[in-house]
Amino acid sequence: MSSLAAARADNFYYPPEWTPDQGSLNKFNGQHALRERARKLDQGILIIRFEMPYNIWCGGCNSMIAKGVRFNAEKKQVGNYYSTKIWSFTMKAACCRHEIVIQTDPKNCQYVIISGAQQKIEDYDNEDAETLALPVDEEKSKLSDPFYRLEHQEEDVKKKKAAEPVLVRLQRVSDARHADDYALNKALRSKLRAQKKRVAEEEAASRKMGIGIRLLPPSEEDTATASRIKFPYKFHKNQVEKRALIRSSSIFSNTSASTTKQLELASKRRKIDAAAASNLLVGGFKPSTWARSATSSGKRRI
């Protein structure tokens, strides 16, 4: 044994106070060999792991419990079918802790829900599922009758002729697909290599653009959709106006600066002349500082 704990787990550890006349270790420790699973063994109940045999609807919260879900169920015998025992399994649903009781049905070889749930009915069409319907017990007994077979022989022949072209075509397609396994494998591997190479190139292109994700290749549909998008902002309009102003202005910085100053001086002169003319029309002319400066500047110019 690798450790004392492992020896105790395997029931190979015998304490010093144990003697052979005291019986087994379980009897010495006062416990059953099945431990917690046998806590209700005096009532004829054994705790087991029960697996749901089919899909059911929970009777407490009406939620579906799928086939194959496992529960800790209380197993006990509730009767007999001839010499076969009928077992009952009581468990609690994990969704709402509702009690579900299921029993075995040896006569029909299936499980029957007694209380707490309802079986989910799942019907399907044989033609949609592409399966054949198995004959029931009554039809099986009829098939053993030669007169019944003779009466339905023509109908069976018609069904065979109707289904034969489809079956033959499916067989031919299957044979053509699996005729050369090496060629199919080679084509698949070459396709995967090309796809892997293309993905690597797209990732490299995205990293060069500073993007951490792989971009899909552009398509005509994406280009047409992007061209139809119009943003409601004035960014494009301002950009066009600024570019037009830059193109119309001179490339020489000094000349542009002098032209701007001349335009400012001309606007000031027009304002001064307009103020002087308004004073003359109103009357009581009193030359203002602006007018004196204008006349003085005019004399100086003369």
C-alpha positions as CSV (number, residue, x, y, z in Angstrom):
1,M,0.0,0.0,0.0
2,S,1.2,3.5,-0.9
3,S,-0.3,5.1,2.2
4,L,-2.4,4.4,5.3
5,A,-5.4,6.3,3.8
6,A,-5.3,4.0,0.7
7,A,-5.2,0.9,2.9
8,R,-8.2,2.2,4.9
9,A,-10.1,2.9,1.7
10,D,-9.5,-0.6,0.4
11,N,-10.4,-2.2,3.9
12,F,-6.9,-3.6,4.1
13,Y,-6.1,-1.8,7.3
14,Y,-6.6,-3.7,10.6
15,P,-6.3,-1.6,13.7
16,P,-4.3,-3.0,16.6
17,E,-7.3,-3.5,18.8
18,W,-9.1,-5.8,16.3
19,T,-9.0,-9.6,16.8
20,P,-10.3,-12.3,14.4
21,D,-13.0,-13.4,16.8
22,Q,-14.7,-10.0,16.5
23,G,-15.7,-10.7,12.8
24,S,-15.1,-8.5,9.8
25,L,-13.9,-5.0,9.8
26,N,-17.4,-3.7,8.9
27,K,-18.9,-5.4,11.9
28,F,-16.0,-4.2,14.1
29,N,-16.6,-0.6,12.9
30,G,-20.4,-1.0,13.2
31,Q,-21.1,-0.1,9.6
32,H,-22.5,-1.8,6.4
33,A,-20.2,-2.6,3.5
34,L,-22.3,-0.2,1.3
35,R,-21.9,2.6,3.8
36,E,-24.4,5.5,3.2
37,R,-26.1,3.6,0.4
38,A,-27.5,1.1,2.9
39,R,-28.8,3.5,5.5
40,K,-32.4,2.5,4.7
41,L,-31.6,-1.2,4.2
42,D,-33.7,-2.2,7.1
43,Q,-36.8,-0.8,5.2
44,G,-35.8,-2.8,2.1
45,I,-34.5,0.3,0.4
46,L,-31.1,0.6,-1.3
47,I,-29.7,3.9,-2.7
48,I,-28.5,3.4,-6.3
49,R,-27.6,5.5,-9.3
50,F,-30.6,5.5,-11.6
51,E,-30.4,6.7,-15.3
52,M,-33.5,8.2,-16.9
53,P,-34.6,5.8,-19.6
54,Y,-36.4,8.4,-21.8
55,N,-37.2,12.1,-21.9
56,I,-39.8,13.2,-19.4
57,W,-41.6,16.3,-18.3
58,C,-41.3,17.2,-14.6
59,G,-44.6,17.3,-12.8
60,G,-43.4,20.1,-10.4
61,C,-42.0,22.8,-12.7
62,N,-42.9,21.3,-16.1
63,S,-39.3,21.4,-17.3
64,M,-37.9,18.6,-19.4
65,I,-35.5,16.0,-18.0
66,A,-33.4,14.5,-20.8
67,K,-32.7,10.8,-21.3
68,G,-29.6,9.6,-19.6
69,V,-29.7,12.1,-16.6
70,R,-28.6,10.3,-13.4
71,F,-30.2,10.5,-10.0
72,N,-29.6,9.0,-6.5
73,A,-32.7,6.9,-6.4
74,E,-34.2,4.7,-3.6
75,K,-34.7,1.2,-5.0
76,K,-37.2,-1.2,-3.5
77,Q,-39.2,-4.2,-4.5
78,V,-43.0,-3.6,-4.9
79,G,-44.2,-6.8,-6.4
80,N,-43.6,-9.7,-8.8
81,Y,-44.5,-10.6,-12.3
82,Y,-44.4,-14.4,-12.2
83,S,-40.9,-15.0,-10.9
84,T,-39.5,-11.6,-12.0
85,K,-39.3,-8.8,-9.4
86,I,-40.9,-5.4,-10.0
87,W,-38.6,-2.7,-8.8
88,S,-39.6,0.9,-7.9
89,F,-37.2,3.9,-8.1
90,T,-38.0,7.0,-6.1
91,M,-35.9,10.1,-6.8
92,K,-36.1,13.9,-6.6
93,A,-35.8,16.2,-9.6
94,A,-32.8,18.6,-9.4
95,C,-34.9,21.5,-10.9
96,C,-37.6,21.7,-8.2
97,R,-36.9,18.8,-5.8
98,H,-40.2,17.2,-6.9
99,E,-40.5,13.5,-6.1
100,I,-40.6,11.1,-9.2
101,V,-41.5,7.4,-9.0
102,I,-40.7,5.0,-11.8
103,Q,-41.3,1.3,-11.9
104,T,-40.2,-1.6,-14.1
105,D,-42.7,-3.3,-16.3
106,P,-41.4,-6.9,-17.0
107,K,-44.4,-7.7,-19.2
108,N,-43.7,-5.0,-21.8
109,C,-39.9,-4.8,-21.1
110,Q,-40.0,-1.1,-20.3
111,Y,-40.2,1.5,-17.5
112,V,-43.5,3.1,-16.4
113,I,-43.9,6.4,-14.6
114,I,-46.1,6.0,-11.6
115,S,-46.2,9.6,-10.3
116,G,-44.4,13.0,-10.4
117,A,-43.7,13.2,-14.1
118,Q,-45.0,12.5,-17.6
119,Q,-43.3,10.8,-20.5
120,K,-42.5,13.1,-23.5
121,I,-44.3,11.8,-26.6
122,E,-42.0,12.0,-29.6
123,D,-43.7,11.0,-32.9
124,Y,-42.1,11.0,-36.3
125,D,-42.9,10.1,-39.9
126,N,-41.1,7.0,-41.3
127,E,-40.8,8.7,-44.7
128,D,-39.2,11.9,-43.2
129,A,-36.9,9.9,-41.1
130,E,-36.1,7.6,-44.0
131,T,-36.7,4.5,-41.9
132,L,-38.8,1.4,-42.3
133,A,-41.7,0.7,-39.9
134,L,-41.4,-2.5,-38.0
135,P,-44.4,-4.8,-38.1
136,V,-46.4,-5.0,-34.9
137,D,-47.4,-8.3,-33.2
138,E,-50.7,-8.6,-35.1
139,E,-48.9,-8.1,-38.5
140,K,-46.3,-10.7,-37.5
141,S,-49.0,-13.3,-36.8
142,K,-50.6,-12.4,-40.2
143,L,-47.4,-12.8,-42.1
144,S,-47.3,-16.4,-41.0
145,D,-50.6,-17.0,-42.8
146,P,-49.9,-18.0,-46.5
147,F,-53.2,-16.6,-47.7
148,Y,-52.5,-13.2,-46.2
149,R,-49.0,-13.2,-47.9
150,L,-50.6,-14.1,-51.2
151,E,-53.2,-11.3,-51.0
152,H,-50.5,-8.7,-50.2
153,Q,-47.8,-10.0,-52.5
154,E,-48.7,-7.8,-55.4
155,E,-48.7,-4.7,-53.2
156,D,-45.3,-5.6,-51.8
157,V,-44.0,-6.0,-55.4
158,K,-45.3,-2.6,-56.4
159,K,-43.6,-1.0,-53.3
160,K,-40.3,-2.7,-54.2
161,K,-40.4,-1.4,-57.8
162,A,-41.2,2.1,-56.6
163,A,-38.3,2.2,-54.1
164,E,-35.8,0.3,-56.3
165,P,-34.7,3.3,-58.5
166,V,-34.0,5.4,-55.4
167,L,-32.1,2.6,-53.7
168,V,-30.0,1.9,-56.8
169,R,-29.2,5.6,-57.3
170,L,-28.1,5.9,-53.7
171,Q,-25.9,2.8,-54.0
172,R,-24.3,4.2,-57.1
173,V,-23.6,7.5,-55.5
174,S,-22.1,5.8,-52.4
175,D,-19.9,3.5,-54.6
176,A,-18.7,6.5,-56.6
177,R,-17.8,8.5,-53.6
178,H,-15.9,5.7,-51.8
179,A,-14.4,4.1,-54.9
180,D,-10.9,5.7,-54.4
181,D,-10.2,6.6,-50.8
182,Y,-6.7,7.7,-51.5
183,A,-7.8,10.3,-54.0
184,L,-10.5,11.6,-51.6
185,N,-8.0,11.9,-48.8
186,K,-5.5,13.6,-51.1
187,A,-8.0,16.2,-52.3
188,L,-9.2,16.9,-48.7
189,R,-5.6,17.4,-47.4
190,S,-4.7,19.7,-50.3
191,K,-7.8,21.8,-49.7
192,L,-7.0,22.1,-46.0
193,R,-3.4,23.1,-46.8
194,A,-4.6,25.8,-49.1
195,Q,-7.1,27.0,-46.5
196,K,-4.4,27.1,-43.8
197,K,-2.1,29.1,-46.1
198,R,-4.8,31.6,-46.9
199,V,-5.6,32.1,-43.2
200,A,-1.9,32.7,-42.4
201,E,-1.6,35.3,-45.1
202,E,-4.8,37.1,-43.9
203,E,-3.4,37.1,-40.3
204,A,-0.1,38.5,-41.5
205,A,-1.8,41.3,-43.5
206,S,-4.0,42.2,-40.4
207,R,-0.9,42.4,-38.2
208,K,0.8,44.7,-40.7
209,M,-2.3,47.0,-40.4
210,G,-2.1,46.9,-36.6
211,I,-5.2,44.9,-36.2
212,G,-5.3,42.0,-33.8
213,I,-8.0,40.0,-35.5
214,R,-8.1,38.4,-38.9
215,L,-10.0,40.3,-41.6
216,L,-12.0,38.4,-44.2
217,P,-11.2,39.1,-47.8
218,P,-13.2,42.0,-49.4
219,S,-16.2,41.2,-51.6
220,E,-18.2,43.2,-54.1
221,E,-21.2,43.2,-51.9
222,D,-19.3,44.7,-49.0
223,T,-17.9,47.4,-51.3
224,A,-21.3,48.3,-52.7
225,T,-22.8,48.5,-49.2
226,A,-20.0,50.7,-47.9
227,S,-20.4,53.1,-50.8
228,R,-24.0,53.6,-50.1
229,I,-23.4,54.6,-46.5
230,K,-23.5,58.4,-45.8
231,F,-22.5,59.7,-42.4
232,P,-24.6,62.7,-41.0
233,Y,-21.5,64.6,-39.9
234,K,-20.0,67.7,-41.6
235,F,-16.5,66.4,-41.7
236,H,-16.5,65.7,-45.4
237,K,-17.9,69.1,-46.2
238,N,-15.4,70.9,-44.1
239,Q,-12.6,68.8,-45.6
240,V,-13.7,69.8,-49.1
241,E,-13.9,73.5,-48.2
242,K,-10.4,73.5,-46.6
243,R,-8.9,71.8,-49.5
244,A,-10.5,74.2,-52.0
245,L,-9.2,77.2,-49.9
246,I,-5.7,75.7,-49.8
247,R,-5.7,75.2,-53.6
248,S,-6.9,78.7,-54.4
249,S,-4.4,80.5,-52.1
250,S,-0.9,81.4,-53.1
251,I,2.0,79.1,-52.3
252,F,4.2,82.1,-51.2
253,S,3.7,82.9,-47.6
254,N,4.9,86.6,-47.6
255,T,2.7,87.6,-50.5
256,S,-0.3,86.0,-48.9
257,A,0.4,87.8,-45.6
258,S,0.8,91.3,-47.3
259,T,-2.4,90.6,-49.3
260,T,-4.3,89.9,-46.1
261,K,-3.1,93.1,-44.5
262,Q,-4.1,95.2,-47.5
263,L,-7.6,93.7,-47.3
264,E,-7.9,94.6,-43.6
265,L,-6.8,98.2,-44.2
266,A,-9.2,98.6,-47.1
267,S,-12.1,97.4,-44.9
268,K,-11.2,99.9,-42.2
269,R,-11.1,102.8,-44.7
270,R,-14.5,101.9,-46.0
271,K,-15.9,102.0,-42.5
272,I,-14.3,105.5,-41.8
273,D,-15.7,106.9,-45.0
274,A,-19.2,105.6,-44.3
275,A,-19.2,107.2,-40.8
276,A,-18.1,110.6,-42.1
277,A,-20.8,110.6,-44.8
278,S,-23.5,109.8,-42.3
279,N,-22.4,112.8,-40.1
280,L,-22.6,115.2,-43.1
281,L,-26.1,114.1,-43.9
282,V,-27.4,114.4,-40.4
283,G,-26.0,118.0,-39.8
284,G,-24.1,119.6,-37.0
285,F,-20.9,118.3,-38.3
286,K,-18.3,117.9,-35.6
287,P,-15.2,116.3,-36.9
288,S,-14.4,113.3,-34.8
289,T,-11.1,111.8,-34.1
290,W,-11.6,109.3,-36.9
291,A,-12.4,112.1,-39.4
292,R,-9.4,114.2,-38.3
293,S,-7.1,111.3,-38.6
294,A,-8.5,110.6,-42.1
295,T,-8.1,114.2,-43.3
296,S,-4.6,114.5,-41.8
297,S,-3.7,111.2,-43.4
298,G,-5.1,112.5,-46.7
299,K,-3.1,115.8,-46.5
300,R,0.0,113.9,-45.7
301,R,-0.6,111.7,-48.7
302,I,-1.0,114.8,-50.9
